[in-house]
Amino acid sequence: MTSVDPAARQLVAARLARRPGARLPETWRPRDNKTALAIQDRVGELLGFDVGGWKCSLPTPDKVAFMAPIYAPTITSVSPCRVRAEGARARVEPEIAFVLGHDLPRRTQPYSDGDVRTAVRETRLVLELIGCRYADPGSATFLEMLADGLNGEGLFIGPEVSEGLTRPLENIQITVAADAATILTHAGSHGDGHPLRPLVWLANLLASHGEGLTAGQIVTTGSYAGVLELPLATPLDIRFGDLGTLSVQFVGME
């Protein structure tokens, strides 16, 4: 039988130590989505951090609850940006995120695409900061990853996208430059078609479970280029097609 509290305490300890550890003991591992999300919730309770945002993607038949909170202290727009580096590299995902201008609270009637668009205050270029509490995440099940927050370490917020909800966001060319020299290009596409679609799904899921989204929270909904491994201590310009450029420098945590 899965033990929610001990599992959460192990994950919290690894998170606070900024050092990945072993997988959960077999008897603590979640066997269903409900238990995985209960562990995820308990981690948040033990940390005591406000939820500043969420990460999510549309569910699939084998991943029916692809969502995790992003804690307010891990969200920043200040460069240099501290990351839990692997070697001399920062692991990030280039994404589009939405900042809510008003609440989407619990209710029985589903939110429409139009309802959610009306609630969005800003569209932002962001980088999800990647980090896992398991030293060998490749050996963990999806439910173990869900319990741990789906590789979420934090979020770096870049510039606002002008008229973001009316521009095509399905495909974005990602270009990374250092010292004006291009070091990476990727013909990016969003895994769910349009990044607003997962936000609508999340708003309805949380509302139907008695929670909801609140004004000021930021929701990021999937990478355009998978995980990028970028150099530390290097000023970087990450261009999102014609939407804008996010400038950042990464430094490792001590």
N, C-alpha and C positions, 0 to 999 in steps of 0.2 A: 504493500500500500504506500502511495506517495506521501511524503511528509512535507507539507508546504513550508512551514516555518524554518526547519533546519536547512532546506534547500535554499530558501531565500537568504538566510544568514550566510551561507557559504558564498553565494554570489555577491552579496554586499561586501563581505570581507575582501574578496578579490578586487572589487570595484574600488574600494577605498584605498587598498594597497597599491592600486594601479599596476597590478601584476597578475597575469592570468594563471589559473591553477588547473587542477584536475577536473574532469567531468564530475557531475553529481554522482554520489553512490547509487548503485542500481535501484535500491529500494526507495530512493528519493526522486527518481526521474519521473516526470509527468508522463502519463499514458493517454491523456486526452487534452483537448484544447482548454476545457474548463479549468483543469488543474494547472496547466502551463500559465494561463492568464492569472490564476490565483497566486502563483509564485511571483509573477511579474508585479502584481498589485502589492504583495507583501514586501517585495524589495523597495518599492516606493514608500511604503509606510515606514520601514526601518530607516531609510535614508532621510526621510523628513523633508525632502525637497519639493518645492512647487513644480507642477507640470507646466513647462513653458511652451510645449508643443507636442507634436506627434509625428511619427513616421508611419507610413502605411502603403500598401499596394492592394490591388484587387485580389480577392481570394481565388484560389484554384481548387480543384477537387481534393488535392492532398494537402493544401495549405489554406484552411478555411478561415483563419483569423490572422492575417498578416498585418500586425499593428503593434506599436510599442510607444510608450511615452518618451519624450525628450525633456530632461529635467532642466529647469531654468538656469541653474549655475553652470550648465555645460553649453549654453548658447551664447555666442559672442559675435561681435562684428569688429573686434579690435585685433590688429596685426602689429607685431608678431602674435601668431595663434599657437598656443601650447597644445601639443598632441602627444598621445602615447605612441611613440614611434617604434617601428620595427627596423632595427639597424639604423641607417641614415635616411629613412624614408617615412613620409607621412602617407597613410592610407585614407583616401577620401573618395566620395562619389559626387559628381556634378549633377545637381538637381534643380528643379523649379519648386518653390514653396509659396504658400499662400498665408498671409496674415489676416486674421479675422477682425472685422470692424465692429461686429456685434455678436452676441451669443447665439448659438444654435442649441437650445436647451432640450430636455427630455420632452417628448410628445408622442402620441400614438400615430398621428398621420405622418407618412414618410415625407422627408424633405425632397423637393424637386431640384433639378439642376439649376433652375432659375432662383430658387430660394437660397441655395448655397452661393451662387454668383453674387447675389445681393449682399450677402454677409461678408464677402471678401473685401478687405480694405486695400491690400497691396499684394502685388506679385513680385517675388524676389528671386534673384540668382543666389543659390546657396551651395555649400559643400557639406555633405554629411561626413562627419568625422567617424571613422570606423575603428571599432575596438571590441574585443570579445573577452569574456571572463574565463573562457576555456583555453588552455594552452594548445590544444589540438581540436579546433572547432570542426575540422573535417570529419572527426569521428563521432560528433554529436548528432543526435536526431533533430529534426525540425522542431519538435516540441521542446527539447532542451534549449534550442536557440531562441524560441519564442519566450520561454521563461526568463531568459537572460536579456531580452530586449532586442533580439535580431541584429546583433553586431553594432548596436548604437552606442556611440561614445559621446556625441555632441553634435553641434551644428554651428557652422560659420556662415553668417548672413552677409551677403553682398548687396549690390545696388538694386534699386527698384526697377522693374521692367515697365516702361511706359505703355499704358493701354494693354496690360498683360492678358486680360481676359478676352480680348478681341483679336489677338494675334495668333497665328498658327504656332502651336507648341509641340506638335507631334514629333518633329524631326529637327534636331539642332546640331550643327557642326561644332564640336568641342576642340579648341586649340589651346595648348599650353605653351607659353613662351617664358624664357628666362634670359635677361639681358638682351632683349629684342630678338633673340634667336628661338625659333620654334623647336620645342623638344618633343612634342606629341600632338597628333591630330587624331580625331575619331569622328566618324560619320554617325553621330548619335541619334538614337530614336528612343521614344518612351515606351517601356514595356506594356503599358496599359492604354496606349493610343494617345490619350490626352491626359496631362497631369491632374486635371480637375476631377476626373472620374473617380479615382480613389478617395478624394476628399468627400465627395457626395456619399460614397459607401461608408466611410468612417463616421460622418455626421449622423447617418441613419442608424448605424450599429450602436454608437454611444447613446443616442437619444432613446433607442428602444430598450437599452439596459439601464435606464434611469440616471444616466450621466449627462453627456452633452459636451459641446465645445464652447469655449468662452472667448470673449473679445480679448484681443491681444495675443492669443496663442498663434503659433505658426505651425503649419502642417506641410511636411515634405513628402513627396509621393513617388519616389523611384528614380534611379540613376539613368542617365543618358549614355553612360559609357562603362558601366560596371565599376569596379574598384580601380582607381588610379593610384599608383605609387609614385609620389612626388618628392623631390629632394628637400632636405631641411636647410635652414639658414640661407635660403636663396629667394630673392624677390621674384614672385611669379605673377604673370598675367594670364588669367584663364578666360578665354573669350567664348561666349555662348552665341555663336552665329552672329546675327545682326541685332541681338537683344541687348548686348552690353558686355562689359568686361569686369570680372571680379579680380582684384589684386590682393595678394596675401603673401606672407612669409611664415613658414612653420618653424617652430622650435620644439625640441623634445622636452617632456616633463622631467624634472629632476627626481 
